[in-house]
Amino acid sequence: MSDTTPATRPAEGELAPDFTLPDDTGTPRTLSAERGRWLVLYFYPKDDTPGCTTESCQFRDAYAGYQETGAEVWGISILGSGSKAAFKAKFGLPFTLIADEQHEVAARYGVWVEKQNYGKTYMGIDRVTFLVAPDGRIARVWQKVKPDGHADEVLAAIRDLSSSGAAA
């Protein structure tokens, strides 16, 4: 696969592709180690930019609700652990930020895509969220995420799926 051809995104019902990457403290985090609880993987383009800040701060503001459901939140982008630590500290983010500096995980999740802005073409992360069920399978996928209101939408889905007994 070339650098400009994205992988297919994992679909609902498929096993979430496993990975190990450093978090905002440099500690390796492994997706499969989170089995047994809901895990939100939200891919965002860049730390400390307007849309990414809105999205992250709304996950922060809803985080108590995520904790009530037993869910965890991981934000993933391509900047390093130092950038993640600064972003987390600046906005008081209580959840884990993951550094995918080589964009390998973004590519495996099909969110490393060709983008265009002001006539310039470049590779970057598509804003997509995956909800991983306690059994390790993708329960929901949100494509073309709009940052405002997204955290509440994801939390509502977890509560709905939990109450229906889906993938618990």
C-alpha positions as CSV (number, residue, x, y, z in Angstrom):
1,M,0.0,0.0,0.0
2,S,1.4,3.4,-0.9
3,D,1.5,6.3,1.6
4,T,-1.4,7.9,-0.2
5,T,-3.7,4.9,-0.3
6,P,-5.5,4.6,3.0
7,A,-6.3,1.2,4.5
8,T,-9.9,0.3,4.8
9,R,-11.4,1.5,8.1
10,P,-12.4,-1.3,10.5
11,A,-16.2,-1.8,10.4
12,E,-18.6,-2.3,13.2
13,G,-18.4,-5.9,14.4
14,E,-14.8,-6.3,13.4
15,L,-12.0,-6.9,15.9
16,A,-10.3,-3.5,16.6
17,P,-6.7,-3.7,15.2
18,D,-4.4,-4.0,18.2
19,F,-1.4,-1.7,18.7
20,T,1.1,-0.5,21.3
21,L,2.1,3.2,21.3
22,P,3.4,5.7,23.8
23,D,1.0,7.9,25.7
24,D,1.4,11.5,26.8
25,T,4.0,10.4,29.5
26,G,5.9,8.1,27.1
27,T,4.4,5.0,28.7
28,P,3.5,2.3,26.1
29,R,-0.3,1.7,25.9
30,T,-1.7,-1.5,24.3
31,L,-5.2,-1.6,23.0
32,S,-5.9,-5.2,23.8
33,A,-4.9,-4.6,27.5
34,E,-8.1,-2.5,27.7
35,R,-10.5,-5.4,27.1
36,G,-13.3,-5.7,29.5
37,R,-14.4,-2.1,29.2
38,W,-15.6,0.4,26.6
39,L,-12.8,2.3,24.9
40,V,-13.3,5.4,22.8
41,L,-10.5,5.9,20.2
42,Y,-10.9,9.4,18.7
43,F,-8.4,10.3,16.0
44,Y,-7.7,14.0,15.7
45,P,-5.4,15.9,13.4
46,K,-3.2,18.0,15.7
47,D,-2.7,19.0,19.3
48,D,-3.8,22.5,20.4
49,T,-5.6,23.5,17.2
50,P,-9.1,25.0,17.4
51,G,-11.2,21.9,16.3
52,C,-9.0,19.5,18.2
53,T,-9.2,21.6,21.3
54,T,-13.0,21.8,21.1
55,E,-13.3,18.1,20.7
56,S,-10.8,17.2,23.4
57,C,-12.3,19.7,25.9
58,Q,-15.7,18.3,25.3
59,F,-14.5,14.8,26.1
60,R,-12.9,16.3,29.2
61,D,-16.2,18.0,30.2
62,A,-18.1,14.7,29.7
63,Y,-15.4,12.5,31.3
64,A,-17.3,11.9,34.6
65,G,-20.1,10.4,32.5
66,Y,-17.6,8.1,30.7
67,Q,-16.2,7.0,34.1
68,E,-19.7,6.2,35.3
69,T,-20.1,3.8,32.4
70,G,-16.7,2.3,33.0
71,A,-15.5,3.6,29.7
72,E,-12.1,5.1,28.9
73,V,-11.1,7.7,26.3
74,W,-7.9,7.8,24.2
75,G,-7.2,10.6,21.8
76,I,-4.7,9.7,19.0
77,S,-2.8,12.0,16.7
78,I,0.6,12.0,15.1
79,L,2.5,14.5,17.3
80,G,4.9,13.2,19.9
81,S,4.5,12.5,23.7
82,G,5.9,15.9,24.6
83,S,3.2,17.7,22.5
84,K,0.6,15.5,24.0
85,A,1.8,16.3,27.6
86,A,1.7,20.0,26.9
87,F,-1.8,19.8,25.3
88,K,-3.1,17.7,28.2
89,A,-1.7,20.1,30.8
90,K,-2.8,23.3,29.1
91,F,-6.5,22.1,28.9
92,G,-6.7,19.8,32.0
93,L,-7.5,16.7,30.0
94,P,-8.1,13.8,32.4
95,F,-7.7,11.0,29.8
96,T,-4.9,9.4,27.8
97,L,-3.5,11.0,24.7
98,I,-1.6,8.6,22.3
99,A,1.4,9.6,20.1
100,D,1.3,7.9,16.7
101,E,4.3,9.7,15.3
102,Q,4.9,7.3,12.4
103,H,1.1,7.3,11.7
104,E,1.1,3.5,11.5
105,V,-2.0,3.1,13.7
106,A,-3.8,5.9,11.8
107,A,-3.0,4.0,8.6
108,R,-4.2,0.7,10.1
109,Y,-7.5,2.4,11.1
110,G,-7.9,4.0,7.6
111,V,-7.7,7.5,8.9
112,W,-4.3,8.5,7.4
113,V,-5.6,10.1,4.2
114,E,-4.8,12.6,1.5
115,K,-6.3,16.0,2.4
116,Q,-6.5,19.3,0.6
117,N,-6.4,22.8,2.0
118,Y,-6.0,26.1,0.1
119,G,-5.1,24.1,-3.0
120,K,-2.3,22.2,-1.2
121,T,-2.4,18.4,-1.0
122,Y,-0.9,16.6,2.0
123,M,-1.3,13.5,4.2
124,G,-3.1,13.9,7.5
125,I,-5.5,12.4,10.0
126,D,-9.2,12.3,9.3
127,R,-11.3,13.1,12.3
128,V,-12.9,9.7,13.0
129,T,-14.0,8.0,16.3
130,F,-14.1,4.3,17.0
131,L,-16.0,2.9,19.9
132,V,-14.4,-0.4,21.0
133,A,-16.6,-2.7,23.0
134,P,-15.5,-4.7,26.0
135,D,-15.0,-7.7,23.8
136,G,-12.5,-5.9,21.6
137,R,-14.8,-5.4,18.6
138,I,-15.7,-2.1,17.0
139,A,-19.2,-1.2,18.3
140,R,-19.6,2.1,16.4
141,V,-17.7,4.3,13.9
142,W,-18.2,8.0,13.5
143,Q,-16.9,9.3,10.2
144,K,-16.4,13.0,9.4
145,V,-16.8,14.0,13.0
146,K,-17.8,17.6,13.8
147,P,-16.1,18.4,17.1
148,D,-18.9,20.3,18.8
149,G,-21.3,17.9,20.6
150,H,-19.4,14.7,19.5
151,A,-18.3,13.7,23.0
152,D,-21.9,13.7,24.3
153,E,-23.0,11.7,21.2
154,V,-20.4,9.0,21.9
155,L,-21.4,8.9,25.6
156,A,-25.0,8.5,24.7
157,A,-24.1,5.6,22.4
158,I,-22.2,3.8,25.2
159,R,-25.1,4.2,27.5
160,D,-27.5,2.9,24.9
161,L,-25.3,-0.1,24.0
162,S,-24.7,-0.8,27.7
163,S,-28.3,-0.8,28.6
164,S,-29.2,-3.1,25.7
165,G,-26.4,-5.5,26.7
166,A,-24.6,-5.1,23.4
167,A,-21.0,-6.5,23.5
168,A,-20.9,-6.3,27.3
